[in-house]
Amino acid sequence: MTAVLDPLHPPHRIIVFRALQLGDMLCAVPAFRALRQAFPRAQIVLAGLPGAREFVDRFHAYVDELTPFPGNPAFPEQPPDEAVLPAFFERIRSWQPDVALQLHGSGRQSNEVVRQFGARQWVGFVPASDEQVPGARLVWPDHLPEVLRYLALLRFAGLENVHDEHLEFPCSHADERDATHLIRQWNLDPRKLVLIHVGARLASRRWPLARFADIARGLHQDGWQVALTGTSGERAMTAELQRLAQIPLADLSGQTNLGSLAALVRVSRLLVCNDTGISHIAAAMQAASVVVACGSDTRRWAPLNRKRHRVLSAEVPCRPCAHPVCPIGHPCALQVTVPEVLAAARGQLYAGEKVTA
């Protein structure tokens, strides 16, 4: 079988399946960018979560449109609406895609979704080596980080010179203006500013608030300004952190959108966070970070640049973890200590200018 993604015979309509949250979507940006560079005239449609609307709006240079995936029981990212699944598949089939591209994991569940798109050809990962098809289906490369996996798939499917792995996150003038307004409103100095982001979608991915409070107190005593970021739904956590830290902290939770948060991350000296979407934003903004990875697969999800981004984790036999709440006392979080994180933060802050690649 010849390679499906053949620049000499470019597809006109490409449907990409990746129904994941924002941080996971950012890891696929290098693949979307390579796809657009190879096929500048193609219409590229994302079949993804309804919340990916902002992703498509921000990355309109690479993705033309979103077709919301209503979910099914095999995918935990959203409650499934199985009643509308037939209409979802019919809408895609009526579009008559030339190529369907599966960028949603090993294919164990996602390949059945992609097969129902009715594309002339499809490209994706397969879980077993005996399912591999030259130029189309690549056995899941478990040893590769997330960003590199999808670039490897595009090369396998026929695209050459696909090696640009850098993440990006476009900020608008409005995003920059809103970030500047917050900095002035809270009398923050970007040269001294450390952001702490305590949230994560799953409780099993969160380092204890009391330990974040110790980090905030230690950095404040060193003379750094500390500000807390998060969504409006995370205000209870940031309020509790303030109570525990008992120092002046600017609480910016609920006062940013993704764009203004990214702009703040870019101008700050350091971000301290859990292994969640904002860690990928820091990588995209080339901003220094310290990431506490609780339960996640660091080989897969950690930022590629380990100099700019210090990732701290404990080797426990139960990781990677799929539990929303840890059932055994959260050893992966508790084994990452305050002195370790504080030392990593100070190492980043006192390394001179912002770390570069």
C-alpha positions in Angstrom: 0.0 0.0 0.0 1.3 3.4 -0.9 1.4 6.2 1.7 -2.0 7.8 2.3 -0.6 11.3 2.9 1.0 11.9 -0.5 1.8 15.5 -1.3 1.8 14.6 -5.0 -1.8 13.6 -4.7 -3.1 15.9 -2.0 -6.4 15.2 -0.3 -9.1 17.9 -0.5 -11.0 17.0 2.7 -9.3 15.8 5.9 -11.2 14.9 9.1 -9.1 14.6 12.3 -10.4 12.8 15.3 -9.0 14.0 18.7 -11.7 14.4 21.3 -9.5 15.5 24.2 -9.1 18.5 26.6 -7.2 21.6 25.8 -3.8 20.6 27.2 -3.9 17.3 25.2 -5.0 19.3 22.1 -2.0 21.6 22.4 0.3 18.5 22.2 -1.1 17.8 18.7 -0.5 21.3 17.4 2.8 20.3 15.7 1.0 17.6 13.8 -1.8 20.0 12.8 0.8 22.5 11.7 2.7 19.9 9.6 -0.6 18.8 8.0 -1.5 22.3 7.0 2.0 22.9 5.6 1.8 19.8 3.5 -1.7 20.4 2.3 -2.3 24.2 2.3 -5.5 24.0 0.1 -7.1 21.1 2.0 -10.2 21.7 4.2 -9.2 20.3 7.6 -12.0 19.6 10.1 -11.6 18.5 13.7 -14.0 16.0 15.2 -13.5 16.9 18.9 -15.0 17.8 22.1 -17.6 20.7 22.0 -15.1 22.7 24.2 -12.6 22.6 21.4 -14.3 25.6 19.8 -11.8 27.9 21.2 -8.9 25.7 20.1 -10.2 25.9 16.5 -10.7 29.6 16.7 -7.2 30.2 18.0 -5.6 27.7 15.5 -7.7 28.7 12.5 -4.5 28.8 10.4 -4.3 25.0 10.8 -8.0 23.9 11.4 -10.9 25.1 9.4 -13.9 23.8 11.4 -15.1 21.9 14.4 -17.6 19.0 14.3 -18.5 18.3 17.9 -18.2 14.7 19.0 -21.1 13.8 21.3 -19.1 11.1 23.0 -19.8 7.5 23.8 -19.2 5.3 26.9 -15.7 4.3 25.9 -14.4 7.9 26.2 -14.4 9.4 29.7 -13.7 13.0 28.7 -17.4 14.0 28.6 -20.8 12.5 29.4 -21.9 10.7 26.2 -25.0 11.7 24.3 -25.5 8.5 22.3 -28.8 9.6 20.9 -27.1 12.0 18.5 -24.2 9.7 17.5 -25.9 8.5 14.3 -26.4 12.1 13.2 -22.8 12.9 14.0 -21.5 10.1 11.8 -24.0 10.8 9.0 -22.9 14.5 8.9 -19.3 13.4 8.5 -20.1 10.7 5.9 -22.1 13.2 3.8 -19.1 15.5 3.7 -17.2 12.6 1.9 -13.8 13.0 3.5 -10.8 11.9 1.5 -8.7 11.1 4.6 -9.6 10.5 8.2 -6.8 10.9 10.6 -6.9 9.3 14.1 -5.0 11.4 16.6 -6.7 10.0 19.7 -4.4 7.4 21.3 -3.6 3.8 20.5 -6.8 3.1 18.5 -8.1 0.6 20.9 -11.4 2.5 21.1 -10.9 5.4 18.7 -10.3 3.4 15.5 -13.9 2.1 15.5 -15.1 5.8 15.6 -12.8 6.7 12.7 -13.9 3.7 10.6 -17.5 5.1 10.8 -16.4 8.4 9.2 -16.6 6.7 5.7 -13.4 8.3 4.5 -11.8 7.0 1.4 -8.7 6.2 3.4 -7.7 6.5 7.0 -4.5 6.9 9.0 -4.0 6.2 12.7 -2.3 4.1 15.4 -3.1 0.5 16.0 -2.6 -1.3 19.3 -0.9 -4.5 18.0 2.0 -5.0 15.5 0.0 -7.5 13.4 -2.5 -4.7 12.6 0.1 -2.3 11.2 -0.4 -1.3 7.5 2.5 0.4 5.7 1.8 4.0 4.9 -1.5 4.0 6.9 -1.6 2.3 10.3 1.3 2.5 12.7 1.7 0.4 15.8 1.3 2.6 18.9 4.9 3.9 19.8 4.5 3.7 23.6 8.1 4.9 24.2 7.6 8.3 22.5 6.3 11.5 24.2 2.8 12.6 23.0 4.1 15.4 20.7 6.5 13.1 18.9 4.1 10.3 18.5 1.8 12.2 16.1 4.7 13.6 14.1 6.0 10.0 13.8 2.5 8.9 12.5 2.6 11.7 9.8 6.0 10.6 8.6 4.9 7.0 8.5 1.9 8.0 6.4 4.0 9.8 3.8 5.0 13.3 4.9 8.7 14.0 4.8 10.7 16.4 7.0 8.1 16.5 9.7 10.3 17.4 12.7 9.1 20.8 14.0 8.0 19.8 17.6 7.6 23.2 19.2 4.2 24.0 20.8 2.5 27.3 20.2 -0.5 29.2 21.6 -1.6 32.4 19.7 -2.5 35.4 21.9 -4.5 38.3 20.5 -4.0 42.0 21.2 -7.1 41.7 23.5 -5.3 38.9 25.5 -2.2 41.0 25.9 -4.3 44.0 26.9 -6.2 42.1 29.5 -3.0 40.6 31.0 -1.4 44.1 31.2 -4.6 45.4 32.9 -4.4 42.6 35.6 -0.7 43.3 36.2 -1.4 47.0 36.8 -4.6 46.3 38.8 -2.7 44.1 41.2 0.5 46.1 41.1 2.5 43.2 39.9 6.1 43.4 38.6 6.7 40.7 35.9 10.4 40.7 36.8 9.5 39.3 40.2 6.3 37.5 39.4 5.8 33.8 40.1 2.5 32.2 39.2 1.1 29.3 41.1 -1.7 27.2 39.5 -3.1 24.7 41.9 -6.0 23.3 39.8 -6.3 20.2 37.7 -9.4 18.5 36.3 -8.9 15.4 38.4 -8.2 15.5 42.1 -5.7 12.6 41.6 -3.6 15.1 39.6 -3.4 17.7 42.3 -0.5 18.2 44.7 -1.8 19.1 48.2 -2.8 22.7 48.8 -0.9 22.9 52.0 2.3 22.2 50.1 1.6 24.8 47.5 1.0 27.2 50.4 4.5 26.3 51.7 6.0 27.1 48.3 4.2 30.4 48.1 5.4 31.3 51.6 9.0 30.3 50.8 9.1 32.3 47.6 7.5 35.3 49.2 10.2 35.3 51.9 12.8 35.2 49.1 11.3 38.5 47.8 9.3 37.2 44.9 5.7 38.3 44.1 3.4 35.3 44.1 0.0 35.3 42.2 -2.5 32.5 42.1 -4.2 31.6 38.8 -7.2 29.3 38.0 -10.7 29.2 36.8 -13.7 30.7 38.7 -14.5 27.1 39.7 -11.1 26.9 41.4 -11.6 29.9 43.7 -12.3 27.7 46.7 -8.9 26.1 46.3 -7.1 29.5 45.9 -9.0 30.9 48.9 -7.9 27.9 51.0 -4.3 28.3 49.8 -4.4 32.0 50.9 -5.7 31.0 54.3 -3.0 28.4 54.7 -0.1 30.6 53.4 -1.1 33.6 55.5 0.8 36.0 53.3 -0.4 38.6 50.7 -1.2 36.8 47.5 -2.8 38.2 44.4 -5.7 35.8 43.5 -6.3 36.1 39.8 -8.6 33.0 39.6 -11.6 33.6 37.5 -10.1 36.9 36.1 -8.5 35.4 33.0 -9.5 33.6 29.9 -7.1 31.2 28.3 -5.5 33.9 26.2 -4.9 36.4 29.0 -3.6 33.5 31.2 -1.2 32.5 28.5 0.0 36.1 28.1 0.5 36.3 31.9 2.5 33.1 31.9 4.7 34.4 29.1 5.8 37.6 31.0 6.1 35.9 34.5 9.4 34.6 35.8 8.1 31.2 36.7 5.0 29.0 36.8 4.6 26.3 39.5 1.7 23.9 38.7 0.4 20.4 38.5 0.8 18.3 35.4 -2.2 19.7 33.6 -3.2 21.9 30.6 -1.4 25.0 31.9 2.0 23.2 31.8 1.5 22.8 28.0 0.6 26.5 27.8 3.9 27.3 29.6 5.7 25.1 27.0 4.0 26.9 24.2 4.9 30.3 25.6 8.5 29.2 26.3 8.0 30.2 29.9 10.0 28.5 32.7 8.0 26.1 34.9 8.2 23.7 37.8 5.6 20.9 37.3 4.5 18.5 40.0 3.4 15.4 38.2 0.9 13.4 40.3 -0.2 10.1 38.8 0.3 11.1 35.2 2.6 9.4 32.6 5.5 11.8 32.6 7.2 9.9 29.7 4.1 10.7 27.6 2.9 14.1 28.8 5.9 16.0 30.3 7.2 19.0 28.3 10.0 18.0 26.0 12.4 20.7 27.2 13.5 19.4 30.6 15.8 22.4 31.2 13.1 25.1 30.8 10.5 22.9 32.6 11.5 21.0 35.7 9.2 18.0 36.2 9.1 16.4 39.6 7.4 13.0 40.2 7.6 10.0 42.4 8.1 6.5 41.0 5.2 4.5 42.3 4.0 1.2 40.9 0.4 2.5 40.3 1.3 5.2 37.8 0.0 6.2 35.4 -3.3 6.5 37.3 -6.8 6.6 35.8 -8.6 7.2 39.1 -10.3 10.6 39.5 -9.6 10.4 43.2 -6.7 8.3 44.5 -8.0 5.3 46.5 -4.8 4.5 48.4 -3.7 7.8 50.0 -2.1 9.6 47.1 1.5 8.4 47.4 2.6 9.8 44.1 1.8 13.3 45.4 3.0 12.9 49.0 6.4 11.6 47.9 7.1 14.9 46.1 8.3 17.1 49.0 8.1 20.8 49.6 12.0 21.1 49.8 12.3 19.4 46.4 9.8 21.7 44.7 11.2 24.8 46.4 14.7 23.9 45.4 13.6 23.4 41.8 11.7 26.8 41.8 14.7 28.6 43.2 17.0 26.9 40.7 14.8 28.2 37.8 14.5 31.7 39.3 18.2 32.2 40.1 19.4 30.7 36.8 19.7 34.3 35.4 17.6 35.2 32.5 14.7 33.1 31.4 15.9 29.6 30.4 16.2 29.1 26.6 16.4 26.0 24.6 
